[in-house]
């Protein structure tokens, strides 16, 4: 008769270890769930309404009573931190690069052309510039240099669009008394719902024009959807734009190219044909617009403003659905609260949150990539400046030797085209980064057009 082999007894140490591990994991899970609940509750209760907000509340300090985190970062736009190609020091670009005095000869920018500064300075810088004191300026400038919507409402007896027209036509000395603050919370947020919104009439009108154009912009899905609709109503940016679009549109309502239209000096964005540099130029040609006549060539030239929105629209970030705020106002956490950083500044000063959220590379690598783009853009821009100044000298000399008629008209046309392209990139505040290939294309065309003008003059035998 066989005897069964004895079965091994369970190891009590193993059982004890498993029980301890299970208890530990259970405790940690319970603690995690409790912490998540506390964080959610903290996030729900962080907002305390201390101040009543309305469409007349332009002082950001009052908004700051309800939103201290956002207000604290907003106040930091007074900083003067600098990247290689940008910052908030109020130095003269004309002293830094004297070629611009020749390029802008005969125009207000040849008198005063300063470094762009942070939002905190946008109204005070407008007050101080010699372009206001030595040349007749209108209230149109305040469209983007101030928190002006209540002033439009007041001037128009409740009608913002009518007030917009009236204030644009005022002398700036009169209009300036109607505003007190630079860009404020009210300019981008509804005071009741806090939702993002566009307030600037110039942008609202321009988006309607852009929607009717043939230009395609897949990164603006609301615009493309409107085009596929019955179009019974005009495109309304505030009614149709997605939240992600709004995170660019609220910036784009001021960071754009524009001109003052007609005797009423109405702020107008030239987007009827599209956002490309040549499409904007074609609109200016159609309406016969010129900013001034250059004294060296008598060409009817244009002055670019700050076409960040237009150049960004041609870049990989825009086409990938990345908004202005994603890079210039990246999200941050304070405790359980997630907010957009209202310390609006260059992403180069905040690489970890502005860039590394998407790009998994070391900070120094990302900075070096951005600087490579900017250094190359700057180098090409310098070549375009040199070509333009040499073109100016050539045409001026030829005119003094009797150049006239069709030959002069063609040279003047080339001057207008070359200068417009150079200034388009120079006035834009990313040094090419928003759309590197587009910036390079524009500058290459500027150089080519300037040299064509020189060849045109030389071929007449009147250099």
C-alpha positions in Angstrom: 0.0 0.0 0.0 1.5 3.3 -1.1 1.7 6.4 1.1 0.9 9.9 -0.4 3.7 12.3 -0.4 3.3 15.1 2.2 2.0 18.4 0.8 4.2 21.5 1.5 2.8 23.8 4.1 2.0 27.4 3.1 4.8 29.8 3.9 3.4 32.1 6.6 5.9 34.8 5.8 4.7 35.0 2.2 1.1 35.3 3.3 2.0 38.0 5.8 4.0 39.9 3.1 1.0 39.7 0.7 -1.4 40.9 3.3 0.9 43.9 4.2 1.3 44.8 0.6 -2.4 44.7 0.0 -3.1 46.8 3.0 -0.4 49.3 1.9 -1.8 49.6 -1.6 -5.3 49.9 -0.3 -4.2 52.7 2.1 -2.4 54.5 -0.7 -5.3 54.3 -3.1 -7.6 55.6 -0.4 -5.2 58.5 0.3 -5.0 59.2 -3.4 -8.8 59.2 -3.8 -9.1 61.5 -0.8 -6.4 63.9 -2.1 -8.1 64.0 -5.5 -11.4 64.8 -3.8 -9.8 67.6 -1.8 -8.1 69.0 -4.9 -11.4 69.1 -6.8 -13.1 70.8 -3.9 -10.2 73.3 -3.7 -10.6 74.0 -7.4 -14.3 74.5 -7.1 -14.0 76.8 -4.2 -11.0 78.9 -5.2 -13.2 81.6 -6.9 -14.6 84.2 -4.5 -16.5 87.1 -6.0 -15.4 90.2 -4.1 -16.0 92.7 -6.8 -18.9 93.2 -9.2 -17.8 93.3 -12.8 -19.5 95.0 -15.7 -18.8 96.2 -19.3 -17.5 99.4 -17.7 -14.9 97.8 -15.4 -11.7 98.6 -17.2 -9.4 98.7 -14.2 -7.6 95.3 -14.0 -7.1 95.8 -10.3 -10.8 95.4 -9.7 -10.8 92.2 -11.7 -7.8 91.2 -9.6 -10.0 91.1 -6.5 -11.8 88.1 -8.0 -8.8 86.7 -9.9 -5.7 87.4 -7.9 -3.6 84.7 -9.6 -4.2 86.0 -13.1 -3.8 89.6 -11.9 -0.5 88.9 -10.2 0.9 87.5 -13.4 -0.6 90.3 -15.5 1.3 92.9 -13.4 4.6 91.1 -14.3 4.4 92.5 -17.9 6.4 95.4 -16.5 9.5 93.3 -16.6 12.4 94.1 -18.8 13.8 90.5 -19.3 15.3 90.3 -22.8 15.9 87.6 -25.4 18.4 88.1 -28.2 15.9 89.8 -30.4 13.2 91.2 -28.1 12.6 92.8 -24.8 11.1 95.8 -23.0 13.9 98.3 -23.0 12.8 101.6 -24.7 15.8 102.0 -26.9 15.7 103.5 -30.4 15.8 101.1 -33.3 17.0 104.0 -35.4 20.2 104.4 -33.3 20.7 100.6 -33.2 20.4 100.3 -37.0 20.7 103.7 -38.8 19.7 102.3 -42.1 16.1 102.6 -41.0 16.4 106.4 -41.0 17.1 106.3 -44.7 14.4 103.6 -45.3 11.7 105.6 -43.5 12.9 109.1 -44.7 10.0 111.5 -45.0 7.8 109.5 -42.6 7.1 109.7 -38.8 9.1 106.5 -38.1 12.3 108.2 -39.3 11.9 110.5 -36.2 11.0 107.9 -33.5 11.1 104.1 -33.9 11.5 102.3 -30.6 11.7 98.7 -29.3 8.3 97.1 -28.7 7.6 96.6 -25.0 5.3 94.6 -22.8 1.5 95.2 -22.4 2.1 97.3 -19.3 3.7 100.0 -21.4 1.4 100.1 -24.5 -0.4 103.3 -23.5 2.4 105.2 -21.9 4.7 104.5 -24.9 2.0 105.8 -27.2 1.9 109.0 -25.1 5.7 109.5 -25.2 6.5 108.7 -28.8 7.6 111.7 -30.9 5.4 110.5 -33.7 2.4 111.7 -31.7 4.0 115.1 -30.7 5.5 116.0 -34.1 2.9 114.7 -36.4 -0.9 114.9 -36.4 -2.2 111.6 -35.1 -5.8 110.6 -34.6 -7.7 108.6 -32.0 -7.4 105.6 -34.2 -4.1 104.7 -32.5 -6.0 104.0 -29.3 -7.9 101.1 -30.9 -5.1 98.8 -29.7 -3.1 100.9 -27.3 -5.8 101.1 -24.7 -8.8 99.5 -23.1 -11.1 101.5 -25.2 -14.4 99.7 -25.7 -16.3 101.7 -23.0 -15.1 104.9 -24.7 -16.5 103.6 -28.0 -19.8 102.8 -26.2 -19.9 106.3 -24.7 -19.1 108.1 -27.9 -21.7 106.1 -29.8 -24.4 106.4 -27.2 -24.3 102.7 -26.6 -23.4 101.7 -30.2 -19.8 100.4 -30.1 -19.3 100.4 -33.9 -20.6 104.0 -34.3 -18.4 105.1 -31.4 -15.4 103.3 -33.1 -15.9 105.5 -36.2 -16.2 108.7 -34.1 -13.2 108.1 -31.9 -11.0 107.1 -34.9 -11.7 110.5 -36.5 -10.9 112.5 -33.3 -7.5 114.2 -32.8 -5.6 111.9 -30.4 -5.4 114.7 -27.8 -9.2 114.6 -27.6 -9.5 110.8 -27.7 -6.8 110.3 -25.1 -8.9 111.8 -22.4 -11.5 109.0 -22.9 -9.1 106.2 -21.9 -7.2 105.4 -18.7 -5.7 101.9 -19.0 -3.7 99.8 -21.4 -5.0 96.4 -22.4 -7.2 95.1 -19.6 -9.2 92.0 -18.7 -12.3 93.5 -20.2 -10.7 93.4 -23.7 -10.5 89.6 -23.8 -13.1 88.4 -21.3 -16.9 88.7 -20.9 -17.3 90.2 -17.4 -20.4 88.0 -16.7 -19.4 84.6 -18.1 -15.6 85.2 -18.3 -15.5 83.5 -21.7 -12.9 84.7 -24.2 -14.2 87.2 -26.8 -13.0 89.6 -29.4 -13.9 93.2 -28.7 -12.0 95.2 -31.3 -14.2 96.4 -34.2 -11.3 96.3 -36.6 -10.8 92.5 -36.2 -14.5 91.8 -36.2 -14.9 93.6 -39.5 -11.7 92.0 -40.9 -12.7 88.5 -40.2 -15.9 89.0 -42.1 -13.8 90.2 -45.0 -11.5 87.3 -44.7 -14.4 84.8 -44.6 -15.6 86.1 -48.0 -12.1 85.8 -49.6 -10.9 82.8 -51.5 -7.9 82.3 -49.1 -7.9 78.9 -47.3 -7.1 78.7 -43.6 -7.6 75.1 -42.2 -6.4 76.2 -38.8 -9.5 78.4 -38.6 -12.2 75.7 -38.6 -15.1 78.0 -37.8 -14.3 80.1 -40.8 -14.2 77.1 -43.1 -17.4 75.7 -41.6 -19.1 79.1 -42.3 -18.0 79.0 -45.9 -19.7 75.6 -46.3 -22.9 76.9 -44.7 -25.8 78.7 -46.4 -24.1 82.0 -45.5 -27.5 83.5 -44.6 -25.6 85.7 -42.1 -22.2 87.3 -42.1 -19.4 85.5 -40.3 -19.5 86.5 -36.6 -16.3 85.7 -34.9 -17.7 85.8 -31.4 -20.6 83.5 -32.3 -18.7 81.0 -34.3 -15.1 80.7 -33.2 -14.0 77.7 -31.2 -12.3 78.3 -27.8 -9.0 77.3 -29.3 -9.4 79.7 -32.1 -10.3 82.4 -29.5 -6.9 81.8 -27.8 -5.4 83.2 -30.9 -8.1 85.7 -32.0 -8.0 87.7 -28.8 -4.3 88.3 -29.5 -4.8 88.7 -33.2 -7.3 91.5 -32.7 -4.3 93.8 -32.1 -1.2 92.1 -33.3 -1.9 92.7 -37.0 -1.3 94.8 -40.0 -3.7 97.7 -40.4 -4.1 101.1 -41.9 -6.3 104.2 -41.2 -8.9 104.3 -44.0 -10.1 107.5 -45.5 -10.5 110.9 -44.0 -12.2 109.3 -40.9 -9.0 107.4 -40.2 -11.0 104.2 -39.6 -8.8 101.3 -38.4 -9.0 98.8 -41.2 -7.2 95.4 -41.5 -6.4 94.7 -45.2 -7.6 91.1 -45.4 -10.1 91.2 -48.2 -7.8 89.1 -50.4 -6.1 87.0 -47.7 -3.3 87.2 -45.2 -0.2 86.7 -47.3 2.1 89.6 -47.8 1.3 89.9 -51.6 -2.5 89.5 -50.9 -2.4 92.5 -48.5 -0.3 94.4 -51.0 -2.8 93.7 -53.8 -5.6 95.1 -51.6 -3.5 98.3 -51.0 -2.9 98.5 -54.8 -6.6 98.1 -55.5 -7.7 100.9 -53.1 -4.7 103.1 -54.1 -3.3 103.3 -50.5 0.1 104.7 -49.7 1.5 105.7 -46.3 3.8 108.4 -47.8 5.9 109.3 -50.7 9.6 108.5 -50.2 11.7 111.7 -50.8 14.6 109.8 -52.5 12.5 108.1 -55.2 9.0 109.7 -55.0 7.6 106.1 -54.7 4.2 105.6 -53.0 5.5 103.4 -50.2 3.8 101.4 -47.4 4.5 101.1 -43.7 3.9 97.7 -42.1 2.7 97.7 -38.6 3.1 94.4 -36.6 1.7 91.5 -38.6 2.2 88.7 -36.1 -1.2 87.2 -36.7 -0.7 87.2 -40.5 2.8 85.6 -40.3 1.8 83.1 -37.6 -1.1 82.0 -39.8 1.5 80.7 -42.3 3.6 78.7 -39.8 3.6 75.1 -38.6 2.3 76.0 -35.1 -0.8 77.6 -36.5 -1.4 74.7 -38.9 -0.9 72.2 -36.0 -3.6 73.9 -34.0 -1.3 75.7 -31.6 -2.7 79.0 -30.4 -0.8 82.2 -29.5 -1.8 81.7 -25.8 -0.4 78.1 -25.8 3.1 79.6 -26.2 2.9 83.1 -24.8 0.4 82.4 -22.0 1.0 78.7 -21.2 -1.1 77.0 -18.6 0.3 76.7 -15.1 -0.9 75.1 -11.8 -1.1 76.8 -8.4 -2.3 74.1 -6.0 -5.3 72.5 -7.7 -6.0 75.5 -9.8 -5.0 75.5 -13.5 -4.8 78.9 -15.1 -3.3 80.6 -18.1 -0.2 82.6 -17.2 -1.1 86.3 -17.9 2.6 87.3 -17.8 2.5 87.6 -21.6 6.1 87.2 -22.9 8.4 85.4 -25.2 8.4 81.6 -24.9 12.2 81.8 -24.9 11.9 83.1 -21.3 9.7 80.2 -20.3 10.8 77.1 -22.3 9.7 74.5 -19.8 6.0 75.4 -19.9 5.8 77.1 -23.3 7.8 74.6 -25.4 8.5 71.3 -23.6 4.8 70.5 -23.2 4.9 69.4 -26.8 8.6 69.2 -27.6 10.4 66.5 -25.6 13.9 67.9 -25.9 16.2 69.7 -23.4 15.7 73.4 -22.9 19.1 74.3 -24.4 18.3 72.3 -27.6 15.0 74.0 -28.1 16.5 77.5 -27.5 19.3 76.7 -30.0 16.7 75.7 -32.6 14.7 78.9 -32.1 17.9 81.1 -32.1 19.1 79.4 -35.3 15.9 80.5 -37.0 16.1 84.0 -35.7 19.8 84.5 -36.4 19.3 83.4 -40.0 16.2 85.7 -40.4 18.2 88.6 -39.0 21.1 87.9 -41.4 18.8 87.9 -44.4 17.0 91.0 -43.1 20.2 92.8 -42.9 21.0 91.9 -46.5 17.6 93.2 -47.5 18.2 96.5 -45.7 21.5 96.9 -47.5 19.9 96.1 -50.9 17.1 98.6 -50.3 19.5 101.4 -49.2 21.6 100.8 -52.3 18.5 100.8 -54.4 17.4 104.1 -52.9 20.7 105.7 -53.7 20.6 104.3 -57.3 17.1 105.7 -58.0 17.9 109.0 -56.4 21.0 109.4 -58.5 19.2 108.4 -61.7 16.4 110.9 -61.0 18.9 113.7 -60.6 20.3 112.7 -64.0 17.0 112.9 -65.7 15.3 109.5 -65.2 11.6 109.8 -65.8 8.6 108.3 -67.6 8.0 104.5 -67.6 11.5 103.7 -66.4 11.1 105.7 -63.3 7.5 104.4 -62.7 8.8 100.8 -62.9 11.7 101.6 -60.5 9.2 103.2 -58.1 7.0 100.2 -58.3 9.9 97.9 -57.5 10.8 100.1 -54.5 7.3 99.9 -53.1 7.3 96.1 -53.4 10.8 95.6 -52.0 10.3 97.9 -49.0 6.9 96.5 -48.1 8.3 93.0 -47.9 11.3 94.0 -45.8 9.2 96.0 -43.4 6.6 93.2 -43.1 9.2 90.9 -41.6 11.1 93.6 -39.6 7.9 95.0 -38.0 6.7 91.5 -37.1 7.9 90.7 -33.6 9.1 87.1 -33.8 12.2 87.6 -36.0 10.9 85.1 -38.4 10.1 82.3 -35.8 6.3 82.4 -36.3 6.8 81.1 -39.9 10.5 80.7 -40.8 10.1 79.6 -44.4 7.5 82.3 -45.1 9.7 84.9 -43.6 12.7 83.7 -45.7 10.6 83.8 -48.8 9.4 87.3 -48.2 12.9 88.6 -47.5 14.3 86.8 -50.5 11.7 88.6 -52.6 12.6 91.9 -51.1 16.3 91.5 -52.0 15.4 90.4 -55.5 13.0 93.3 -56.1 15.5 95.8 -54.8 18.2 94.5 -57.0 15.8 94.5 -60.0 15.2 98.2 -59.3 19.0 98.8 -59.4 19.3 96.9 -62.7 16.3 98.8 -64.1 18.0 102.1 -63.3 21.4 101.0 -64.6 19.9 99.8 -67.9 18.6 103.4 -68.6 22.2 104.8 -68.7 21.3 107.4 -66.0 23.0 106.0 -62.9 
